[in-house]
Amino acid sequence: MRYELKPLGKRNLEAALDMAKHYRALNQPEQAISICRDVLEMAPKEQEGLRVLGLALTDQFASSWVGLFEEAMAAFDALESEYERVYYAGVAWERFAGAQLSKNQVQNAAHAFEKALELYARAEELGPPDKPDPILRWNRCVRALRGDAQLLASMGPPSYHEFQHGD
């Protein structure tokens, strides 16, 4: 191919991240992902770039999660704060659960919700006491579980759930 990517340049990183967040808000995760890749090419440890990239990847779970889940988890795993690594991993599992549920993969969804709940409980322990995010996400998961009889029926001991990523 004769076209090459152009480097963003360090002076443009903050403006680029603002654009990535804007495209996420407009429900255009592909644009946000592309911008985050440009930012991370220049600054691989840019925390906001990693967060937005991971979240934009999870925005696409409804249509396809294969490969995206692992990439989102890798972005979140690169975050410096243990609280953020745990919290955003919970977000990924919660959104993965929703995607599984929309494809009628109830057992996988139940397993993913359970994983999200584990991570939110851990994030609550790690985070500052004035940060309600893990509690709010926990409550959302519990409401989703309570609101779906199939999910509740498939819940059981954790050993019951054999998670099949390709389903």
C-alpha angles and dihedrals in degrees: 000000000000097000118088130193115255119227114246099221124229095259090066101051099100093047090047092052090051088053092049090053089047092053090048089053089051090053093247101127094164090064092046091049092051092050092047090051089054091049093047091048088063097034111020094185097047101140098204090048091053092047095048092044092052093047093046089052090052089050087068097053092098091068100030135351101174107119092354094081093055092045092050091049090050091052091049092044089058092061113113098221115079089210091056093045090054097039096049092044085057090052090052092050092046093051090044088054090054091050091049091049092051088056090049092248091141099167092049089047091052091050091048092049090050090051091049090051091051091051094046090051089052092046090052089056092048100042131080114276092242094058109095097180098103092047093049092049091045090053091049091054092047091050090050091051094046092047096057119065092194091055092049091048092052093050115105141128111333090247088064093068116083101184113215108194095196095057 
